[in-house]
């Protein structure tokens, strides 16, 4: 196999960690040859810096990712000798190790910024050791010395303990349901608990805490629960699942003392839930702690310790005990404990913030909390009034402004179609199925008949597509088909798609609805079903080539020709069609697209209702100009006509001022001023390689304002130094390629002066600026 086929960007980066296979060579990883400037920096580095494996890593990985480098600067051997162990890896394994490289870079970045006294420093060292060993040996990540869950194998997990505790209470069902609500808050708070420093935690405990036990508990919680939310390749565990009775007792002790101090800030529940349920949580934690201690000493009915973590004998019918999970951004797992899935029904909406108010019915015993003041404020009541007004909007359309009314009617029409299709599905008139040819000679004959019906439908609705091509894809085992089946009719529409699960995208090949069933909302409902199916299978990018007749449909479905997926992910994997436009749709993992049309209508109605409620006194009025006001040196907000209706307090004003002073706002302001400068025209877009053929051979890392703006839209500039570094590189590229007397050097110098002033004004605390070179002659 040719080297060019093997060593793509990801594989080149992996060679940084693989040893050289050339004879007796002892080189531990491929290091790209440095440029003259980088070599000078390397020679001037201290011995400690040269011996640090992580200092040059980011630079070398960027070089390996951006260009194909053949020779190793350490051993002088070809990169192919370092790539030998990589050749046998599958694409899925390459993706896994690439994610570990990204995690290692994140870990190095955190290590350079963390306070040496921070307890998380040990976790970062453990993480780095595990990642480096995995990358150098190309093996799975090993279990660190802190062990692996479960950490108290001879005891129940906190989740099961709370369930057993509630089930054992000698109270009626109504009170047990009330206890379950408190238990939900308790488990959520425990699951999001972040340990304080040893001194602060010890001060909130009644019993003495050994420092060794604290360190082990902190490291385990940090490594298995806190850290996976920031890293790609580590499994996310739940605190209430991986610990046991000792941890539960420690948390109960902490929570009781912390709540009594009246300075407690919640970790997982909201402030309003804490304010409403503080006394109940204290009572619950106190009783649970006593119950656990009692069971350890006197309860002979418990099973042996080896069976405790498997016990699920407690019956809690109709009792919902849930908690909010710690999860990664793309995690779709349910909110139940992984150990306990049979004894308690789990509420599917348990991932939402736990803000359900307690039902204080007359059948329940009254408590001190029943006399608490309602948390509603005037502001929240205004929102409620707006919601009530929004519900009445359909009978009050004349009260809207003409443009608002037109927009609302258009959305209402689209939503009505979608709701009509949803009602047809709920009534059983239509149903959706995912079918395909699995090449089984004994597969369902009804499914094969539906594939034939879908083939005929696509042939009729897509006449430009060759019949044999349509047939081949529909019956291809790698393709799947989502079809709409109508009662007593059969297949009336469908989508043929090919999923690329390992690469995170799906290609939509064909999509059509029979002519008799169009304009009923079935097409949109079909696409929404398809989106939810993809999210369920953890695919978040949909791609399709749309011809001129299909662009309008796909645009309505959220597709755009501005893709949010890198070309390297899909290039070479999907077939390109002449005269068609490649469009993509990025799916949000937390949206139910089937329910989204109705949800969007409600949001728009609420927005319009709120605007009408709060701006009623100004509707229809036209205010004069502001020219006469600006004669004064200072303008008070109340002097501007129309602002007397604004409900804004001082606290809100300060929050707005702080919000405007963000990193993104400052970057946008600087880019706007620089791109509008008269000297900026050579830097607005990339250098044309046809006009300047030698440019890219000399400049290895080109950059321009268009590229900077694209990186900004992708949220690349997480820190001001990243933005300043790109501006500096843009100017340095120009200075190094062009002579001092050229027009481009002079334009870059003038624009550099402007950029320097803007950056010093926006980021006065920064230690990095694009310094000016030698001044050119006028």
Secondary structure, 3 states (H helix, E strand, C coil): CCHHHHCCHHHHHHCCCCCCCCCCCCCCCCCECCCHHHHHHHHHCCHHHHHCCCCCHHHHHHHHHHCCCCEECCCCCEHHHHCHHHCCCCHHHHHHHHHHHHHHHHHHHHHHHCCCCCCHHHHHHHHHHHHHHHHHHCCCCCCCCCCCCCCCCCCCCHHHHHHHHHHCCCCCHHHHHHHHHHHHHHHHHHHCCCCCCHHHHHHCCCCCCCHHHHHHHHHHHHHHHHHHHCCCCCCCCCHHHHCCHHHHHHHHHHHHHHHHCCCCCCCCCCHHHHHHHHHHHHHHHHHHHHHHHHHHHHCCCCCCHHHHHHCCCCCCCCCCCCCCCCCCCCCCCCCCCCCCCCCCCCCCCCCCCCCCCCCCCCCCCCCHHHHCCCCCCHHHHHHHHHHHHHHCHHHCHHHCCHHHHHHHHHHHHHHHHHHHHHHHHHHCCEEEEEECCCCCCCCCHHHHHHHHHHHHHHHHHCCCCCHHHHHHHHCCCCCEEEEEEECCCEEEEEEEEEEEHHHCEEEEEEEEECHHHCCCCHHHHHHHHHHHHHHHCCCCEEEEEECCCCHHHHHHCCCECCCCCCHHHHCCCCCCCCCCEEEEEECCCCCCHHHHHHHHHHHHHHHHHHHHHHCHHHCCCCCCCCCCHHHCCCCCHHHCCCHHHCCCCHHHHHHHHHHHCCHHHHHHHHHHHHHHCCCCHHHCCCCCCCCCCCHHHHCCCCCCHHHHHHHHHCCCCCCHHHHHHHHHHHHHHHHHHCCCCCHHHHHHHHHHHHHHHHHHHHCCCCCCCCCCCCCCCC
